[in-house]
Amino acid sequence: TGVQTCALPIYPAYTGLAPERLHDPNLSVVRGSRLRWMFETTGDIQQARMRFASLPGVELKPATTNTWTTQFAPKSDLHYWVDLLDRKQRKGGNNHPYQVAVLPDEKPKADVVEPGADIRANPLEVIPVAITVSDDFGLVDARLVVRKMDVTTKAFPLRLTQTGLKEARLETVLDLAPFKLKPYELLSYY
């Protein structure tokens, strides 16, 4: 008795990734993905299950004569085996473990590259600002948040040329006049 593996990861909606059939039993998915498994077997199999190195096993459900299925959302990396039992009580499956790697979604990154350091400015000045932003699944929104030390906070949307870009350089200007700054008052921004 033998087995062939097919997994269909259903990725979290925010990733924008479409489900795809993966035929390699060793696979990587982003955390939060749901996996639909389909195992095609040879021989007259009466029972099939997934066995894990560090979790309880999962019984596979027969879909057709030689197809078994299950689905779950792995929360961490795991090693698994597919155990088969035919009608004559003979065991089969894989001898060496397969692996599912669960990858974290990295948080977005933003770096203010211009002015890039603390500066002194006239309270009526207009300051050019440039920010580089990146995200492993693509950007949808970005804002420059400016805070006056008296707790006045304003958020300025930054225009992305298109959503879904993994990296972008965003440029804007920061007009200091509306903040009505007095000499030596500070603004912080991120």
N, C-alpha and C positions, 0 to 999 in steps of 0.2 A: 504494500500500500504506500502511496506517495501523496504529496500535497503541493499545490501551487497557490501562492498568496497574491491577492489583489486588495489594496486598501484605497479607499476614497476619503481623503481628508476634507472635511467641511470646515473651512477656516473662519475665524471670527469676521463678521461683516466689515468692520473698520479696516481690515487689511486690504480689501479690494481684490483678494485672490479668489479665482474661480476654483471649484472642486476639480481635481484631476485624478485619473486612475494611476496608481503607483503599483508596479508589478514587482518591485524589489522588496523582499520581506524586511530589509533593514531600511528604516526611513526616518526623516526628520520632519517635525511639524511645529508650528508656533503654538505656544501655550494658549489654551482656550479652544483649540481645534477639537472637533468631534470626528472620530474615525469610524467609518463603516467598512467592515472587513468582509471579504468573500474568499473562501478557501475552496478550491476545486480539488477533489480527491480522485484517486484511482482505486479500484478494488470495490468490494462489497462492504462499505463502511456502515456500521450501526451506531457509532458514537464518535464525536469529535469534541475536543475542548482545547482552550488556550490555557497553558500553564505559565505562571510568572515566577521570576526569581524572588520577588519580595511582596507579592500580592496574592490574594486568593484566586484560584482558577475561575474561568468562565466557560460554561457549557455553550457549545455552538449549536445553532438551530439549523435543521435541514431546510434548504430552500428548494432544491430539486434533488434528484437521485444522487448526484455527485457534487453538490454545492452546499456549503455550510456558511452561515453568516452570524455576525454579532456586531454591536457597535458600542462605543464608549469614548469618553474624553479623558485621555491620560493627563495626569497632573504633574508627572515628573518622568525622567528617563526610566525605561524599563527594558528588561530582557524577557523574551518569551519563547515558548516552544508550542508546537501544535501536536497534540497527542491524538492518535487515531486508534480505534479498535474495530476490527472487522467482525463479521458474523461468526467466524470460526474462532473468535477470541484471540486473534493475533494482533499484536501491537505494531504501530507504525508512527510515522511523523518525522520531524527533524531531530537529529542528535545534538547539534550545536545550537546555542541560543541565537535568536534574531534580536535586533535592538530597535527600539523606538527612542529617538532623541527628541525631547521636548525643549524647544528653544524659547528663550524669553523674548518678549517684545521690548526692544530697547526704547528708552524714553527719548523724545525729541531733544535736539541740541540747538542752542542759539548762542552765537558769539557776537558781541558788539565790536566791530572792527574799526569803526570810525564814529566818534572821535577815539575810542579805544582806551582812553585813560581819563582820569579826572582833569577837568579844564576849568579855567576861569572865563566867565563871559559877561558881557554887558546885559542887564536885565531886558533889553529890547532886541537882543540879537536873535538871528535865525541860525540854528546849528544844523549842519548836514549830518545825518546819521546813516550808517551802513551796517547791516546785520547779516551774517551768514547763518542759515538755518538748515537743519537736516533731520530726516526721520527714516528709519529702515523700511517703513511701508508707504511713505508718501505724506506730503504736507497738505493740509486742508485749509488751515487758518493760521495767521500770525498777527500779533499785536505788539506794539511798543507801549509799555506801561510806564508812566511818569508819575512820581510822587513828590509833592512838596512837603517839607518837613512838618508843616502844620496839619498833615494827614490828608490834604487834598490830593486825590489820585485821579488821573485821567488815562484812559486807554485809547490808543490811536491804532485803527486797523492798518495793517501793512498789505499792500496789494500784491498777491501772487499772480504771476502771468498765467498760470494754469494750476489746477489742483492735481495732486498725485505726484508732483515732482519729489524726488528724494533729497535734492539739495537745491538751494536758491540763495542768491544774494539780493537782499531787499534794501532799497534806499528810500529815505524820506528826509524831511526837514522838521526840526523841532523849533517852533516859534515860541520864544520865552515870554513875549509880551503878555499873553493871556494869564500867565501865572502871577503877574504883578509882584515880582520879586523885589525885595529891598536889598540894599547892599549886604553882602556876606550871607544871604539866605542860600540854602542848598536845595537842589533837586536831585533825586536819585531816579534811575531808570533801569528797566530790564526788558 
